[in-house]
């Protein structure tokens, strides 16, 4: 460790519980962060500040203006830039003694084992259930500890799975909620500071695991309520069957989100060709007023009451801001017999 590094990490090193040995453990550690969004930004910044030697960043998304309310690693100049790339650049400027590897891809059954294999600890900052189950299963197969975090409006959760042969994500959540029961922050909103708090709690668990100090949230779920500033911790047990995974599932089908989609380029081609299609915008009216593509506006919450406005004899393309609400809308339409409906992949953010 160089003289400059000793100066930088002095406040860690003078802690008897961490010391030089603990700081060297941090320097030699390899941590993979799934998602560079609301949770990923703060935990990446603090893992970088702590001196974690190698940090991987997996995210195929680009910075959007709506991210800036909570993803404080980014600014207006970063809008439209891949998150993994800009995050790695900014974090390298924050701490040149750390190494960063940006994966500008979506984690899938094809690449998960290869990407995760190079790291000691995996941190899940994703915002959807298919990815959470995928990450868990890959960690179980590779015997990697997993630090989990999630946020919902004013509430957050943190847990550590598969640490020293402890319980897994599937032990706590054997089954996912139904697709229509799964809200996204783009649908319902989230308190801006909440992902920061939860992301820092995730970073804290990572640092404890690496240095060996304190008690890890293994087999425990921490729940934080920002409105009343309360913390609760619940214990859960190991189901040994969840340790015997040897292959991946169809996660979209398992989580009920396997709806038909159309890409932005495909939709643009249909519009250029003058095809007879119907485009429906299921965002809220206020979002529609800010930016729209001239689609029929039917908010998701009003869709069932307005089925008479949805065409049955021509292709129906449903879009929202990022693709989450439109998937739910298409699932509802298919359930009502509209097999001609598709969701715009990536939403209006991808189209414009």
PLY file of the C-alpha trace (Angstrom):
ply
format ascii 1.0
element vertex 352
property float x
property float y
property float z
element edge 351
property int vertex1
property int vertex2
end_header
0.00 0.00 0.00
1.45 3.36 -1.04
1.99 6.36 1.22
-0.90 8.13 -0.50
-3.17 5.16 0.12
-2.19 5.09 3.78
-3.17 8.76 4.03
-6.42 8.24 2.16
-7.57 5.31 4.33
-6.18 6.62 7.63
-9.57 6.78 9.36
-10.12 3.11 8.60
-6.63 2.04 9.52
-6.68 3.68 12.95
-9.83 1.73 13.82
-8.52 -1.27 15.81
-11.32 -3.43 14.39
-10.15 -2.79 10.81
-6.52 -1.67 10.90
-4.03 -2.10 8.10
-4.94 -5.77 7.72
-8.59 -4.95 7.16
-7.76 -2.21 4.68
-5.57 -4.62 2.73
-8.51 -7.04 2.65
-10.61 -4.27 1.12
-7.91 -3.55 -1.44
-7.74 -7.19 -2.47
-11.52 -7.68 -2.58
-13.56 -8.04 -5.77
-17.20 -6.88 -5.59
-19.81 -6.98 -8.35
-22.72 -4.52 -8.26
-25.83 -5.35 -10.30
-27.47 -2.08 -11.26
-26.02 1.44 -11.22
-29.30 3.15 -10.35
-30.87 4.35 -7.11
-29.26 1.69 -4.94
-26.14 1.21 -7.04
-25.03 4.85 -7.06
-24.54 5.32 -3.28
-23.16 1.85 -2.61
-20.71 2.18 -5.51
-19.53 5.56 -4.23
-18.93 4.27 -0.72
-17.31 1.01 -1.79
-15.01 3.14 -3.91
-14.28 5.52 -1.04
-13.58 2.53 1.22
-10.93 1.27 -1.17
-12.47 -1.94 -2.52
-9.82 -2.97 -5.02
-11.90 -4.24 -7.92
-15.51 -3.23 -8.57
-17.67 -4.56 -11.38
-20.73 -2.63 -12.58
-23.52 -4.35 -14.52
-26.16 -2.10 -16.12
-27.50 -1.86 -19.67
-29.54 1.29 -19.01
-28.78 4.90 -19.93
-29.04 7.93 -17.66
-32.46 9.59 -17.84
-33.45 13.00 -16.47
-35.93 11.28 -14.14
-33.00 9.45 -12.48
-31.40 12.64 -11.17
-33.83 13.01 -8.25
-32.08 10.12 -6.46
-29.13 8.84 -8.52
-26.71 11.55 -7.44
-23.68 10.07 -9.17
-25.05 11.56 -12.41
-25.85 15.05 -13.70
-27.62 16.61 -16.69
-24.58 16.20 -18.92
-24.80 12.42 -18.42
-28.37 12.06 -19.74
-28.36 9.55 -22.59
-24.99 8.05 -21.60
-24.77 4.37 -20.51
-24.83 4.22 -16.72
-22.14 1.56 -16.38
-19.69 3.59 -18.48
-20.24 6.99 -16.86
-20.31 5.46 -13.36
-16.96 3.73 -13.90
-15.41 6.96 -15.19
-16.63 9.07 -12.28
-15.72 6.48 -9.67
-12.21 6.16 -11.10
-11.84 9.93 -10.69
-13.07 9.58 -7.11
-10.48 6.92 -6.25
-7.72 6.12 -8.76
-6.50 3.25 -6.56
-9.58 1.17 -7.40
-10.12 -0.76 -10.61
-13.49 -0.76 -12.34
-14.99 -3.06 -14.93
-18.14 -1.84 -16.68
-20.54 -4.40 -18.16
-22.91 -2.50 -20.43
-25.21 -5.52 -20.66
-28.34 -6.95 -19.08
-27.60 -9.88 -16.82
-29.06 -13.02 -18.39
-28.96 -16.79 -18.04
-26.31 -16.79 -20.79
-23.80 -14.42 -19.18
-24.56 -14.55 -15.43
-22.21 -17.34 -14.38
-19.33 -15.99 -16.46
-19.67 -12.44 -15.06
-20.22 -13.41 -11.42
-17.41 -15.98 -11.35
-14.69 -13.31 -11.12
-16.00 -11.71 -7.91
-15.99 -12.48 -4.18
-19.26 -10.75 -3.27
-22.30 -9.84 -5.36
-24.57 -6.88 -4.54
-28.04 -6.78 -6.06
-29.31 -3.27 -6.76
-31.76 -4.33 -9.47
-35.39 -3.22 -9.58
-37.20 -6.28 -10.92
-38.00 -9.78 -9.71
-36.70 -11.80 -12.71
-33.23 -10.31 -12.18
-33.36 -10.87 -8.42
-34.13 -14.57 -8.83
-31.52 -14.90 -11.56
-28.82 -13.26 -9.41
-29.74 -15.42 -6.43
-29.61 -18.63 -8.42
-26.26 -17.74 -9.99
-24.83 -16.94 -6.54
-26.06 -20.27 -5.18
-24.51 -22.18 -8.09
-21.20 -20.36 -7.64
-21.41 -20.24 -3.82
-21.11 -16.44 -3.72
-22.53 -14.30 -0.90
-25.27 -11.92 -2.04
-26.21 -8.55 -0.54
-29.80 -7.68 -1.38
-31.56 -4.32 -1.28
-34.92 -3.00 -2.44
-37.02 0.16 -2.11
-40.75 0.86 -2.29
-42.08 4.42 -1.95
-40.93 5.20 1.64
-39.75 1.74 2.69
-36.55 -0.21 2.09
-35.21 -3.69 2.77
-31.71 -5.13 3.16
-30.56 -8.74 3.65
-27.52 -10.94 3.09
-28.01 -14.32 1.42
-25.83 -17.38 0.88
-23.19 -16.17 3.34
-21.30 -19.03 5.00
-23.92 -21.46 3.69
-26.84 -19.41 5.06
-30.36 -18.99 3.65
-30.97 -17.75 0.10
-33.31 -15.24 -1.49
-35.65 -18.11 -2.36
-35.83 -19.09 1.30
-37.28 -15.68 2.09
-39.29 -15.27 -1.12
-40.19 -18.75 -2.44
-42.58 -17.26 -4.99
-42.67 -13.85 -6.66
-45.73 -11.61 -6.45
-48.08 -11.53 -9.41
-46.96 -9.27 -12.27
-49.84 -6.84 -11.69
-48.83 -6.57 -8.02
-45.25 -5.50 -8.78
-44.92 -1.70 -8.79
-41.92 0.14 -10.16
-40.61 3.50 -8.98
-41.48 4.91 -12.43
-45.08 3.90 -11.70
-45.54 4.94 -8.08
-42.53 7.09 -7.21
-39.88 6.78 -4.50
-38.57 9.17 -1.85
-35.29 10.47 -3.26
-33.17 9.85 -0.17
-34.47 6.30 0.41
-32.26 4.48 -2.15
-29.31 6.38 -0.67
-30.03 5.05 2.80
-30.60 1.48 1.64
-27.59 1.55 -0.71
-25.34 2.66 2.15
-26.68 -0.14 4.35
-25.79 -2.58 1.56
-22.28 -1.10 1.35
-21.97 -1.50 5.11
-22.73 -5.22 4.86
-20.14 -5.63 2.11
-17.44 -3.89 4.16
-18.26 -6.00 7.22
-18.02 -9.22 5.22
-14.69 -8.26 3.70
-13.04 -7.06 6.90
-14.65 -9.57 9.24
-15.96 -6.98 11.70
-19.42 -6.89 13.27
-22.40 -9.13 12.63
-23.63 -9.67 9.07
-27.36 -9.56 8.23
-27.25 -13.22 7.29
-30.59 -15.00 7.65
-32.13 -11.67 8.59
-34.19 -9.07 6.76
-33.85 -5.44 7.83
-36.85 -3.21 7.08
-36.56 0.58 7.18
-39.51 2.98 7.20
-38.44 6.51 6.27
-41.71 8.13 7.34
-41.46 7.10 10.98
-37.69 6.44 11.05
-38.07 2.89 12.27
-35.88 -0.16 11.76
-37.12 -3.73 12.19
-35.17 -6.96 11.76
-36.84 -10.28 10.98
-35.14 -13.68 11.00
-35.81 -16.42 8.46
-34.52 -19.94 8.04
-32.75 -22.01 5.43
-34.64 -24.37 3.13
-31.94 -26.85 2.12
-33.71 -27.56 -1.17
-32.87 -24.04 -2.32
-29.17 -24.90 -2.16
-29.48 -27.64 -4.78
-29.92 -25.45 -7.84
-28.09 -26.67 -10.93
-29.84 -24.83 -13.77
-31.60 -21.56 -14.46
-35.37 -21.10 -14.76
-37.44 -19.10 -17.23
-37.51 -16.07 -14.96
-39.92 -13.96 -16.99
-42.43 -16.80 -17.03
-41.79 -17.57 -13.34
-42.43 -13.92 -12.44
-45.35 -13.54 -14.82
-43.83 -10.84 -16.99
-43.41 -12.77 -20.25
-45.48 -10.46 -22.47
-44.93 -9.79 -26.16
-42.77 -6.76 -26.92
-41.83 -4.64 -29.89
-38.60 -2.64 -30.19
-38.45 1.09 -30.75
-36.96 0.56 -34.22
-39.73 -1.87 -35.18
-42.37 0.63 -34.11
-40.67 3.47 -36.00
-40.61 1.31 -39.13
-44.32 0.58 -38.80
-45.01 4.30 -38.47
-42.79 5.13 -41.48
-44.55 2.47 -43.54
-47.94 3.93 -42.64
-49.22 0.70 -41.11
-52.64 0.79 -39.48
-51.80 0.45 -35.79
-53.05 1.85 -32.52
-50.57 3.28 -29.99
-51.68 3.67 -26.38
-49.81 5.64 -23.70
-50.53 4.25 -20.21
-48.58 6.88 -18.27
-50.25 9.46 -16.07
-51.68 12.61 -17.73
-48.98 14.81 -16.20
-46.28 12.67 -17.80
-48.13 12.78 -21.11
-48.18 16.56 -21.04
-44.41 16.76 -20.55
-43.56 14.52 -23.49
-45.64 12.31 -25.79
-45.67 10.78 -29.25
-49.32 11.48 -30.02
-50.62 8.16 -28.71
-54.05 7.61 -27.18
-53.71 8.45 -23.48
-55.24 5.84 -21.15
-53.51 5.69 -17.74
-52.85 2.15 -16.57
-55.16 2.59 -13.56
-58.04 3.42 -15.97
-57.34 0.78 -18.61
-59.96 -1.77 -17.55
-62.68 0.89 -17.58
-61.69 1.97 -21.10
-61.39 -1.33 -22.97
-63.99 -0.07 -25.47
-61.37 2.39 -26.75
-58.84 -0.37 -27.49
-58.84 -1.75 -31.03
-59.31 -5.46 -31.58
-58.81 -5.72 -35.34
-55.41 -3.99 -35.71
-52.06 -4.25 -33.86
-52.05 -2.38 -30.54
-48.75 -1.01 -29.23
-48.74 0.02 -25.57
-46.02 2.23 -24.10
-45.11 3.92 -20.82
-41.94 5.69 -19.70
-39.56 2.73 -19.39
-41.54 -0.41 -20.25
-42.76 -1.62 -16.85
-46.32 -0.29 -16.84
-46.85 -1.17 -20.50
-46.00 -4.82 -19.75
-48.64 -4.86 -17.03
-51.10 -3.21 -19.41
-50.48 -5.80 -22.12
-50.83 -8.63 -19.59
-54.23 -7.19 -18.59
-55.28 -6.76 -22.23
-54.28 -10.33 -23.14
-56.27 -11.55 -20.16
-59.29 -9.72 -21.64
-58.78 -11.29 -25.07
-56.65 -8.63 -26.78
-54.04 -10.95 -28.26
-53.08 -8.17 -30.70
-51.35 -6.09 -27.98
-47.61 -5.64 -27.54
-45.48 -3.59 -25.16
-42.93 -1.07 -26.44
-39.59 -2.31 -25.11
-37.81 0.43 -23.16
-40.83 2.71 -23.36
-40.89 6.26 -24.66
-37.41 6.78 -23.20
-36.07 4.33 -25.80
-38.28 5.60 -28.62
-37.37 9.29 -28.48
0 1
1 2
2 3
3 4
4 5
5 6
6 7
7 8
8 9
9 10
10 11
11 12
12 13
13 14
14 15
15 16
16 17
17 18
18 19
19 20
20 21
21 22
22 23
23 24
24 25
25 26
26 27
27 28
28 29
29 30
30 31
31 32
32 33
33 34
34 35
35 36
36 37
37 38
38 39
39 40
40 41
41 42
42 43
43 44
44 45
45 46
46 47
47 48
48 49
49 50
50 51
51 52
52 53
53 54
54 55
55 56
56 57
57 58
58 59
59 60
60 61
61 62
62 63
63 64
64 65
65 66
66 67
67 68
68 69
69 70
70 71
71 72
72 73
73 74
74 75
75 76
76 77
77 78
78 79
79 80
80 81
81 82
82 83
83 84
84 85
85 86
86 87
87 88
88 89
89 90
90 91
91 92
92 93
93 94
94 95
95 96
96 97
97 98
98 99
99 100
100 101
101 102
102 103
103 104
104 105
105 106
106 107
107 108
108 109
109 110
110 111
111 112
112 113
113 114
114 115
115 116
116 117
117 118
118 119
119 120
120 121
121 122
122 123
123 124
124 125
125 126
126 127
127 128
128 129
129 130
130 131
131 132
132 133
133 134
134 135
135 136
136 137
137 138
138 139
139 140
140 141
141 142
142 143
143 144
144 145
145 146
146 147
147 148
148 149
149 150
150 151
151 152
152 153
153 154
154 155
155 156
156 157
157 158
158 159
159 160
160 161
161 162
162 163
163 164
164 165
165 166
166 167
167 168
168 169
169 170
170 171
171 172
172 173
173 174
174 175
175 176
176 177
177 178
178 179
179 180
180 181
181 182
182 183
183 184
184 185
185 186
186 187
187 188
188 189
189 190
190 191
191 192
192 193
193 194
194 195
195 196
196 197
197 198
198 199
199 200
200 201
201 202
202 203
203 204
204 205
205 206
206 207
207 208
208 209
209 210
210 211
211 212
212 213
213 214
214 215
215 216
216 217
217 218
218 219
219 220
220 221
221 222
222 223
223 224
224 225
225 226
226 227
227 228
228 229
229 230
230 231
231 232
232 233
233 234
234 235
235 236
236 237
237 238
238 239
239 240
240 241
241 242
242 243
243 244
244 245
245 246
246 247
247 248
248 249
249 250
250 251
251 252
252 253
253 254
254 255
255 256
256 257
257 258
258 259
259 260
260 261
261 262
262 263
263 264
264 265
265 266
266 267
267 268
268 269
269 270
270 271
271 272
272 273
273 274
274 275
275 276
276 277
277 278
278 279
279 280
280 281
281 282
282 283
283 284
284 285
285 286
286 287
287 288
288 289
289 290
290 291
291 292
292 293
293 294
294 295
295 296
296 297
297 298
298 299
299 300
300 301
301 302
302 303
303 304
304 305
305 306
306 307
307 308
308 309
309 310
310 311
311 312
312 313
313 314
314 315
315 316
316 317
317 318
318 319
319 320
320 321
321 322
322 323
323 324
324 325
325 326
326 327
327 328
328 329
329 330
330 331
331 332
332 333
333 334
334 335
335 336
336 337
337 338
338 339
339 340
340 341
341 342
342 343
343 344
344 345
345 346
346 347
347 348
348 349
349 350
350 351
